[in-house]
Each structure stands twice: as structure tokens, then as C-alpha cells.
Amino acid sequence: MVWDFQTYGDNIAVLDSCGVSLTYRALSEEGQRLWEAVGRRCLAFILCRNEIGALVGYTGLLNNGGVPLLLNSRMDEEALAGLLEAYQPPCLWVPEDMLGSFPGMMPAYRAFGYCLLRTAYGTGYPLYEDLALLLTTSGSTGSPKFVRQSYGNIRANTASIVDYLALDSAERPITTLPMSYTYGLSIINSHLLVGGTLLVTESSMTQREFWSFFRQSGATSFGGVPYTYEMLDRMRFHRMELPSLRTMTQAGGKLPPALHKKFAEEAQAKGQRFVVMYGQCEATARMGYLPPEKAVEKCGSMGIAIPGGAFHLTDASGRQITTPGTIGELVYTGANVTLGYAEGGADLAKGDERGGVLQTGDMARFDEDGYYYITGRKKRFLKIYGNRVNLDEVDGLVKEKFPALDYASAGVDDHLYLFITDEGQREAVKEFLVRRTKLNPAAFRVVAIDQIPKNDSGKTLYGELEAYYT
């Protein structure tokens, strides 16, 4: 069990924009009914939206011993079919309006616009005893690679977040991120632990309906990735009258220092908290945070380790760095470091492969006060509007779809560049990537060049492509 819902009995656990709500007691009871319909511990895919039905499925399965695998309901059908074959889940929990995508599967249980479907895969793969949850680590590309999270990981990280954000039952966070995304899910987990009220909506911040719900329901906080704050800045967010707002959090990539400073100063002037955080799905969610009272002074920093965790840097030889200002790979240790990866159902029986230590793949430095600053990445991935996208996986998608195309992927956070040598394929490639990843089209730039720069051994010279995007 992750949460003791009975502790908060009659508190409202969740409220949606249509006025439907559930108390903690009712949420527990609804989850129990679903669990009885499932009947046993097994893997279950949940196709998520920010809706009460998805929350009932997630909490009901996780709190009773099931193993949810969370996916965005908008993911590509071809990618979903590949994941079903790779993991062979005995059950699915899906929105009713998606039943047509699963011919031959009859609903075994219905609640709040969602259906429990039994697949033809039988009993499914064996599950490690402490395996609790599977989350994608690569955005929405449909990669079969998932992070295996344990009950201990979730409990530890959730308690730590509650601690450093000083959360209590008066909190009313509004959803701005998909619950299938580790950051969005961590907001749900932490507020359920303290008896807060989750305000769930599928509306985006660009819609009038979102802000109407925000004001009417008295939202006290929201979370966002760098793109969220860039969008809010363009919307002149600072002129909005939001008297209930107390806290804004940011993660999912490094915020440009100027924007960090702007939001931190505005929050300080209004008596609000602006909290920059650092995390990865491989550490359940959060690893670092910048205390709000330091948001202006340490602008550009991602902060210090969360309660119960620790950071250190290592050089190229693996030796620990002790001198401030020296760049090295960021390493994190803590009880929230997850078990490892899964790339198919057979991996679900694996135990802990990390032992509480995570090489983050991020390069960083720390200052004289022990505050850390991310300076770059060791591996080939970008943060695209908060989703971590592995460029090697993007290459694999393009190669499969366009086998004769010569190409190379590169870029910076929120801007993925794909370089090709066939001008006539530009639109087709972009349309494919947008459809397959379900990411904002504004994130992609397809550039036609004469040839892809390579060395004598045929490896792409990515440094020569930087002139196009730096």
C-alpha cells in the first residue's frame, strides 16, 4: 500500500471540471471494486487522461498490489500494439470511447468513463515481488523501454517531496501535465499522501476553460516544464489575478536563467513560492530542488539533493570531484533510485539492479555553498516540453520508416533537428515524427543539407551540425 486513504475519509480527494468529486473514502472504495474485478496481482496497461476514471484505475491497482503501466491515451496505435505484444498484459484500463481500438475485448467492469478489458495473453509474465509501477523514460516515442519502480521507491520519493514542499491537506494542485509523465504523477502521489484535493482537467493552459476552473476551484499550485513557463510568459501570466495561487514548481529540463529570474522575482513580490526542481524517472521522480527562498539568489541552479538523497560529481576516471566549479557527471544516491529498466515482459521478474545509485548522464558543477548547476548532457537525449526523448530511438523510428534516407538527429532542449539529404522528404519526415511521438509540431525542425558530415569510420560528426541550431 502506498496511501492510507481512510486517514482522510471525508476530505475531497479529486474534483474535475464538470463538478464530479470523490472523497478519499469513496476513492478507496472505487479502487477496491476495480481490484476485485481484476482479481489478482498482474500487469495492467492504463491509457491515461487527466480524468477521475484514470485516477481510480491507477490508485486502485497500485494500492492493492497490481502493477500499472501508464501510457498517454493519445499515443500512436502502432506503437501501442508493439507494447502490448512486448509485455502481454492480462488487463487494460481504458477510456470507454477507445473501445473500438480493441476489437474482440469485452468490458469486464466499468466506472467513471473507463473500462476494464481482459486480453488474450492469459496470466502474463511473472512479476518481481516489490515491482509496483512501470513508466516510460523516453517521452511518447513508443519505445518498449520502461523504468521499473518499486513500492519502496514511490513511498520514499513521495515522502521526500511532501517534506521539502511542506505539503498539507489544504493543498489544491491543478493538473497541467499528463499523469503518465513522471513529473505529473509525482504531483498526484505527493498530494494524495497528505489529503489534498487534486483538481483534474484535460483543458490546457491556453484555454479559457482551464483558468475558469482554476479560479472557481481555488487552485493553490501547478507544475510546469520549461515550455510551460515560456508559454505563460507570452500569455502575460504575471498580470493574471489568481489570489488562491501559492506555489509554482518547475522541472523537466533547465529553465533559461532570464525566465527563472523573472518568475522567481515575481513570485517573491507576490508572496508566492517558485520552486525549481530536478529529477528523472529513473529516480522515481525528484532528486533535487532549489529552496524557494534561494530562487533569486541561486538563479540558474537546480539546487540541492532532496531529503534522504545525496549528490556527488565524478570525473572521467570515476573519481569524486571535491572542488567547487569543476564539471563532472552528476551521481545521485537515495532510496528513490529505481530497480532498473524493462524492455519486455520477461524483464518484469528482475530485482534491484541499481542498489540505490544512479549515474544521471547529466554534467554539472557545484558552487561554494553546495548548490548544483546542470551544464550539459553526457548522452544523446533532449527534453522536449518536459518529455525526455532519446535521439537514438528517434533515429530508429526514422530508419524503419524511411530506410533509404540518410539523416542525423541533434538539437537542444525543446528543439529537435533532423538533418536529411532529400529535400523532397522534409514534410513527410516531420509529419511522421509528429504523428508517432505525439509531441508539439513546433518542437521539430527538418533541415535538408547536401550531405551528413561523417568521419572516416562513418560516424556522424554532430559537432559540425551545431551551427544550424546554436
C-alpha positions as CSV (number, residue, x, y, z in Angstrom):
1,M,0.0,0.0,0.0
2,V,1.2,3.5,-0.9
3,W,-1.5,5.6,0.6
4,D,-3.8,5.2,3.6
5,F,-6.9,6.8,2.2
6,Q,-9.0,6.1,5.3
7,T,-6.9,8.7,7.2
8,Y,-8.6,11.5,5.2
9,G,-12.0,9.8,4.9
10,D,-14.4,12.7,4.0
11,N,-11.8,15.0,2.5
12,I,-12.3,15.6,-1.2
13,A,-9.6,13.7,-3.0
14,V,-10.4,14.7,-6.5
15,L,-12.6,17.2,-8.3
16,D,-13.0,17.5,-12.0
17,S,-14.0,20.5,-14.2
18,C,-17.5,19.0,-14.6
19,G,-18.1,19.2,-10.8
20,V,-17.7,15.5,-10.2
21,S,-15.8,14.7,-7.0
22,L,-14.7,11.8,-4.8
23,T,-13.8,11.7,-1.2
24,Y,-10.8,9.7,0.0
25,R,-13.1,7.1,1.3
26,A,-15.0,6.8,-2.0
27,L,-11.7,6.8,-4.0
28,S,-10.6,3.8,-1.8
29,E,-13.9,2.0,-2.3
30,E,-13.9,2.6,-6.1
31,G,-10.4,1.3,-6.3
32,Q,-11.3,-1.8,-4.3
33,R,-14.2,-2.6,-6.7
34,L,-11.9,-2.4,-9.6
35,W,-9.3,-4.6,-7.9
36,E,-12.0,-7.2,-7.2
37,A,-12.8,-7.2,-10.9
38,V,-9.1,-7.6,-11.8
39,G,-8.9,-10.5,-9.3
40,R,-5.2,-10.9,-8.8
41,R,-1.8,-9.3,-8.9
42,C,-0.9,-8.7,-12.5
43,L,0.4,-6.2,-15.0
44,A,-2.3,-3.8,-16.3
45,F,-1.9,-1.1,-19.0
46,I,-3.7,2.2,-18.2
47,L,-4.4,4.6,-21.0
48,C,-4.3,7.8,-19.1
49,R,-6.1,11.2,-19.3
50,N,-6.3,13.7,-16.6
51,E,-9.7,12.3,-15.5
52,I,-11.2,10.7,-12.4
53,G,-11.5,7.4,-14.2
54,A,-7.8,7.2,-14.8
55,L,-7.0,8.1,-11.2
56,V,-9.4,5.4,-9.9
57,G,-7.6,2.9,-12.0
58,Y,-4.1,4.0,-11.0
59,T,-4.7,4.2,-7.3
60,G,-6.9,1.2,-7.2
61,L,-4.3,-1.1,-8.8
62,L,-1.2,0.4,-7.2
63,N,-2.7,0.4,-3.6
64,N,-4.0,-3.1,-3.8
65,G,-1.0,-4.9,-5.3
66,G,-1.4,-4.6,-9.1
67,V,1.3,-3.3,-11.4
68,P,0.1,-0.4,-13.6
69,L,1.9,0.6,-16.8
70,L,0.9,4.1,-17.6
71,L,0.6,5.4,-21.1
72,N,-0.8,8.5,-22.7
73,S,-4.2,7.7,-24.2
74,R,-3.2,9.7,-27.3
75,M,-0.2,7.5,-28.1
76,D,0.2,6.1,-31.6
77,E,-1.9,2.9,-32.2
78,E,1.0,1.1,-33.9
79,A,3.3,1.9,-31.0
80,L,0.7,0.7,-28.6
81,A,0.3,-2.6,-30.5
82,G,4.0,-3.2,-30.2
83,L,3.9,-2.6,-26.4
84,L,1.0,-4.9,-26.0
85,E,2.9,-7.7,-27.7
86,A,6.2,-7.0,-25.8
87,Y,4.5,-7.0,-22.3
88,Q,1.4,-9.1,-22.9
89,P,-0.7,-7.6,-20.0
90,P,-3.7,-9.6,-18.8
91,C,-5.7,-6.4,-18.3
92,L,-6.3,-3.0,-19.8
93,W,-8.0,0.0,-18.2
94,V,-9.1,2.3,-21.0
95,P,-11.5,5.2,-21.7
96,E,-14.8,4.0,-23.0
97,D,-14.5,6.0,-26.2
98,M,-11.4,3.9,-27.1
99,L,-13.2,0.5,-27.1
100,G,-13.2,0.5,-30.9
101,S,-9.4,0.2,-30.8
102,F,-9.6,-3.2,-29.0
103,P,-12.0,-5.4,-31.1
104,G,-13.0,-8.6,-29.5
105,M,-12.3,-7.4,-26.0
106,M,-15.5,-7.1,-23.9
107,P,-15.6,-4.8,-20.8
108,A,-15.4,-6.8,-17.6
109,Y,-16.0,-3.7,-15.4
110,R,-16.9,0.0,-15.9
111,A,-16.5,3.1,-13.8
112,F,-16.2,6.8,-14.4
113,G,-16.0,6.5,-18.2
114,Y,-13.3,3.8,-18.2
115,C,-13.5,0.1,-18.9
116,L,-11.5,-2.9,-17.7
117,L,-10.7,-5.2,-20.6
118,R,-9.2,-8.7,-20.4
119,T,-6.7,-9.5,-23.1
120,A,-6.0,-12.9,-24.7
121,Y,-2.5,-13.1,-23.1
122,G,-3.5,-15.2,-20.2
123,T,-1.8,-14.9,-16.8
124,G,1.0,-12.7,-18.1
125,Y,4.7,-12.6,-17.1
126,P,6.0,-13.3,-13.6
127,L,6.4,-10.1,-11.5
128,Y,9.2,-9.3,-9.0
129,E,7.6,-9.1,-5.6
130,D,8.4,-5.4,-5.0
131,L,7.6,-4.2,-8.5
132,A,4.9,-1.6,-8.3
133,L,4.8,0.6,-11.4
134,L,6.2,1.0,-15.0
135,L,6.7,4.4,-16.5
136,T,8.2,5.4,-19.8
137,T,11.5,7.2,-19.8
138,S,11.5,8.3,-23.4
139,G,8.6,10.7,-23.9
140,S,5.9,9.2,-26.2
141,T,8.0,7.6,-28.9
142,G,6.6,4.2,-28.2
143,S,9.9,2.7,-27.0
144,P,9.5,-0.6,-25.2
145,K,12.0,0.7,-22.6
146,F,10.3,1.4,-19.2
147,V,11.5,2.2,-15.7
148,R,10.7,-0.4,-13.1
149,Q,9.7,1.4,-9.9
150,S,9.2,-0.4,-6.5
151,Y,6.8,0.3,-3.7
152,G,9.8,1.5,-1.6
153,N,10.9,3.9,-4.4
154,I,7.5,5.5,-4.6
155,R,7.0,5.8,-0.8
156,A,10.5,7.3,-0.3
157,N,10.2,9.9,-3.1
158,T,6.6,10.8,-2.2
159,A,7.5,11.4,1.4
160,S,10.6,13.5,0.5
161,I,8.5,15.7,-1.8
162,V,6.0,16.2,0.9
163,D,8.8,17.2,3.2
164,Y,10.6,19.8,1.1
165,L,7.5,21.4,-0.3
166,A,5.8,21.3,3.2
167,L,2.5,20.0,1.7
168,D,-0.6,19.5,3.8
169,S,-4.3,18.8,3.3
170,A,-5.1,22.4,2.3
171,E,-3.3,22.0,-1.0
172,R,-5.4,22.0,-4.2
173,P,-3.0,21.4,-7.2
174,I,-4.4,21.6,-10.7
175,T,-3.2,19.2,-13.4
176,T,-1.1,20.8,-16.1
177,L,0.9,17.7,-17.1
178,P,-0.1,14.2,-18.2
179,M,-0.4,11.7,-15.3
180,S,1.6,9.2,-17.4
181,Y,4.6,11.5,-17.2
182,T,6.7,11.1,-14.1
183,Y,6.6,14.8,-13.0
184,G,2.8,14.9,-13.4
185,L,2.4,11.6,-11.5
186,S,4.7,12.8,-8.6
187,I,2.3,15.7,-8.0
188,I,-0.6,13.3,-7.8
189,N,1.3,10.9,-5.5
190,S,2.5,13.6,-3.1
191,H,-0.8,15.4,-2.7
192,L,-2.7,12.1,-2.1
193,L,-0.3,11.3,0.7
194,V,-1.3,14.5,2.7
195,G,-5.0,14.5,2.0
196,G,-5.1,17.4,-0.6
197,T,-7.6,17.9,-3.3
198,L,-6.5,17.1,-6.9
199,L,-8.1,19.3,-9.5
200,V,-8.1,17.3,-12.7
201,T,-8.8,18.7,-16.2
202,E,-7.9,17.9,-19.7
203,S,-8.0,21.6,-20.6
204,S,-4.7,23.2,-21.3
205,M,-3.3,26.5,-20.0
206,T,-4.1,28.1,-23.4
207,Q,-7.8,27.5,-22.9
208,R,-10.2,29.8,-21.1
209,E,-11.8,26.8,-19.5
210,F,-8.6,26.0,-17.7
211,W,-8.4,29.3,-16.0
212,S,-12.1,29.4,-15.2
213,F,-11.7,26.0,-13.4
214,F,-8.6,27.3,-11.7
215,R,-10.4,30.3,-10.2
216,Q,-13.6,28.6,-9.4
217,S,-11.9,25.7,-7.6
218,G,-9.3,27.8,-5.8
219,A,-6.2,26.1,-7.1
220,T,-3.2,26.6,-4.9
221,S,-0.4,25.3,-7.1
222,F,0.6,24.0,-10.5
223,G,3.7,22.4,-12.1
224,G,5.3,23.1,-15.4
225,V,8.2,22.2,-17.7
226,P,10.3,25.0,-19.3
227,Y,7.9,25.2,-22.3
228,T,5.0,25.8,-19.8
229,Y,6.7,28.9,-18.4
230,E,7.7,30.2,-21.8
231,M,4.1,29.9,-22.8
232,L,2.9,31.6,-19.6
233,D,5.3,34.4,-20.1
234,R,3.9,35.0,-23.6
235,M,0.4,35.0,-22.1
236,R,1.4,37.8,-19.7
237,F,0.8,35.4,-16.8
238,H,2.1,38.0,-14.3
239,R,-0.9,40.2,-15.0
240,M,-3.4,37.5,-14.1
241,E,-5.4,37.8,-10.9
242,L,-5.0,34.4,-9.1
243,P,-5.5,35.0,-5.4
244,S,-5.5,31.3,-4.4
245,L,-2.2,30.6,-6.1
246,R,0.6,29.9,-3.5
247,T,3.2,27.7,-5.3
248,M,4.6,27.1,-8.8
249,T,7.0,24.3,-9.4
250,Q,9.3,23.7,-12.4
251,A,11.1,20.6,-13.7
252,G,11.5,18.6,-16.9
253,G,14.6,20.5,-18.1
254,K,16.6,23.6,-17.4
255,L,14.7,26.9,-17.5
256,P,16.5,29.7,-19.2
257,P,18.2,31.8,-16.5
258,A,16.4,35.0,-17.5
259,L,13.0,33.3,-17.3
260,H,13.9,31.6,-14.0
261,K,14.8,35.1,-12.6
262,K,11.6,36.7,-13.9
263,F,9.3,34.1,-12.4
264,A,11.3,33.9,-9.1
265,E,11.2,37.7,-8.6
266,E,7.5,38.0,-9.5
267,A,6.6,35.1,-7.1
268,Q,8.7,36.7,-4.3
269,A,7.0,40.1,-4.8
270,K,3.5,38.4,-4.6
271,G,4.4,36.2,-1.6
272,Q,4.3,33.0,-3.6
273,R,6.8,30.2,-3.9
274,F,8.7,29.4,-7.1
275,V,10.4,26.0,-6.8
276,V,12.8,24.8,-9.4
277,M,13.4,21.0,-9.2
278,Y,15.5,18.3,-10.8
279,G,14.6,14.7,-11.5
280,Q,14.4,11.7,-13.7
281,C,12.0,8.8,-14.0
282,E,15.0,6.6,-13.0
283,A,14.9,8.2,-9.6
284,T,11.1,7.7,-9.3
285,A,10.7,11.5,-9.9
286,R,12.6,14.1,-7.9
287,M,16.3,14.2,-6.9
288,G,17.0,17.9,-6.3
289,Y,15.2,21.1,-5.5
290,L,16.0,24.8,-5.1
291,P,14.5,26.1,-1.9
292,P,12.1,29.0,-2.8
293,E,14.0,31.4,-0.6
294,K,17.1,30.8,-2.7
295,A,15.2,31.1,-6.1
296,V,16.6,34.6,-6.9
297,E,20.0,34.3,-5.2
298,K,20.8,31.0,-6.9
299,C,19.1,31.7,-10.2
300,G,20.1,29.1,-12.8
301,S,20.8,26.4,-10.1
302,M,18.7,23.2,-9.8
303,G,19.5,23.3,-6.1
304,I,20.5,20.6,-3.5
305,A,19.6,17.0,-3.0
306,I,16.1,16.2,-1.7
307,P,15.7,14.9,1.9
308,G,17.1,11.4,2.1
309,G,19.2,11.7,-1.0
310,A,22.8,12.9,-1.9
311,F,24.6,14.2,-4.9
312,H,28.3,14.0,-5.9
313,L,30.3,14.5,-9.1
314,T,32.7,12.2,-10.8
315,D,35.4,12.9,-13.3
316,A,36.2,10.8,-16.5
317,S,38.2,8.3,-14.4
318,G,35.3,7.8,-11.9
319,R,37.0,9.8,-9.1
320,Q,34.9,12.0,-6.9
321,I,35.2,15.8,-7.5
322,T,35.6,17.9,-4.4
323,T,36.5,21.3,-5.9
324,P,33.7,23.8,-6.5
325,G,33.2,24.9,-10.1
326,T,34.7,21.7,-11.6
327,I,32.4,20.0,-14.1
328,G,31.7,16.2,-13.8
329,E,29.0,13.7,-14.2
330,L,26.2,14.0,-11.6
331,V,25.6,10.9,-9.5
332,Y,22.7,10.5,-7.1
333,T,22.1,8.1,-4.2
334,G,18.9,7.5,-2.4
335,A,16.1,5.1,-1.7
336,N,14.1,6.5,-4.6
337,V,16.6,5.2,-7.2
338,T,14.6,2.7,-9.2
339,L,15.1,-1.0,-9.8
340,G,16.3,-0.7,-13.4
341,Y,14.8,-0.9,-16.9
342,A,12.4,-3.3,-18.7
343,E,12.3,-3.8,-22.4
344,G,9.8,-6.6,-22.4
345,G,7.7,-8.8,-20.2
346,A,10.5,-11.1,-19.3
347,D,12.3,-8.3,-17.5
348,L,9.4,-7.8,-15.0
349,A,10.8,-10.6,-12.8
350,K,14.2,-8.8,-12.3
351,G,15.1,-7.4,-8.9
352,D,17.1,-4.3,-8.0
353,E,19.9,-3.7,-10.4
354,R,21.0,-0.3,-9.2
355,G,21.4,-0.6,-5.5
356,G,20.3,2.9,-4.8
357,V,22.9,4.6,-7.1
358,L,22.1,6.5,-10.3
359,Q,24.6,7.9,-12.8
360,T,22.3,10.6,-14.2
361,G,24.1,11.2,-17.5
362,D,24.0,14.9,-16.8
363,M,27.1,17.0,-16.4
364,A,27.1,19.5,-13.6
365,R,29.2,21.7,-11.2
366,F,28.5,22.9,-7.7
367,D,29.3,26.2,-6.1
368,E,30.9,27.1,-2.7
369,D,27.6,26.7,-1.0
370,G,26.9,23.2,-2.4
371,Y,24.3,24.2,-4.9
372,Y,24.4,22.3,-8.2
373,Y,24.1,23.7,-11.7
374,I,23.5,21.5,-14.8
375,T,25.9,22.3,-17.6
376,G,25.1,19.7,-20.3
377,R,24.5,16.1,-21.0
378,K,26.7,13.1,-21.4
379,K,24.2,11.1,-23.5
380,R,22.1,11.7,-26.6
381,F,18.8,12.8,-25.4
382,L,16.8,16.0,-25.2
383,K,14.0,17.3,-23.1
384,I,11.1,18.2,-25.4
385,Y,8.5,20.1,-23.5
386,G,9.3,18.1,-20.4
387,N,9.4,14.7,-22.2
388,R,12.8,13.0,-22.3
389,V,13.4,12.0,-25.9
390,N,16.3,9.6,-26.8
391,L,17.8,10.7,-30.1
392,D,19.0,7.2,-30.8
393,E,15.4,6.0,-30.6
394,V,14.2,8.8,-32.9
395,D,16.9,7.6,-35.4
396,G,15.5,4.1,-35.1
397,L,12.0,5.3,-35.9
398,V,13.2,7.2,-39.0
399,K,15.3,4.3,-40.2
400,E,12.4,1.9,-40.0
401,K,10.0,4.3,-41.9
402,F,12.5,5.8,-44.4
403,P,15.1,3.0,-44.9
404,A,16.8,4.8,-47.9
405,L,17.1,8.2,-46.2
406,D,20.4,9.5,-45.0
407,Y,19.8,11.5,-41.8
408,A,21.1,12.6,-38.4
409,S,19.3,13.9,-35.4
410,A,20.5,16.6,-33.0
411,G,19.3,19.7,-31.2
412,V,18.8,21.5,-27.9
413,D,16.0,21.2,-25.3
414,D,12.6,21.8,-26.9
415,H,14.0,21.8,-30.4
416,L,14.8,18.6,-32.2
417,Y,16.6,18.9,-35.5
418,L,16.6,16.1,-38.1
419,F,19.0,16.6,-40.9
420,I,18.3,14.9,-44.2
421,T,19.8,14.9,-47.7
422,D,16.5,14.7,-49.6
423,E,14.6,18.0,-49.8
424,G,11.5,16.2,-51.1
425,Q,11.1,14.2,-47.9
426,R,11.1,17.1,-45.4
427,E,7.3,17.4,-44.9
428,A,6.8,13.6,-44.9
429,V,9.5,13.1,-42.2
430,K,8.1,15.9,-40.0
431,E,4.5,14.6,-40.3
432,F,5.7,11.1,-39.4
433,L,7.6,12.3,-36.3
434,V,4.7,14.4,-35.1
435,R,2.3,11.6,-35.5
436,R,4.5,8.9,-34.0
437,T,5.7,10.9,-31.0
438,K,2.5,13.0,-30.4
439,L,4.8,15.9,-29.5
440,N,4.1,19.5,-30.4
441,P,5.0,20.1,-34.1
442,A,6.8,23.3,-33.0
443,A,9.4,21.1,-31.5
444,F,10.7,19.7,-34.8
445,R,12.9,21.2,-37.5
446,V,13.7,19.1,-40.5
447,V,16.6,20.6,-42.4
448,A,17.8,19.4,-45.9
449,I,21.6,19.6,-46.4
450,D,23.9,18.3,-49.1
451,Q,25.4,15.6,-47.0
452,I,25.6,14.3,-43.5
453,P,29.1,15.1,-42.1
454,K,30.9,11.9,-41.1
455,N,34.4,10.8,-40.1
456,D,36.4,8.1,-41.9
457,S,34.7,5.3,-39.9
458,G,31.3,6.5,-40.9
459,K,30.3,8.1,-37.6
460,T,28.3,11.3,-37.7
461,L,30.1,14.4,-36.8
462,Y,27.5,16.0,-34.7
463,G,29.7,19.0,-33.8
464,E,29.5,20.1,-37.4
465,L,25.7,20.3,-37.3
466,E,25.7,22.6,-34.2
467,A,26.0,25.7,-36.5
468,Y,22.4,25.1,-37.5
469,Y,20.9,25.4,-34.0
470,T,23.3,27.2,-31.7
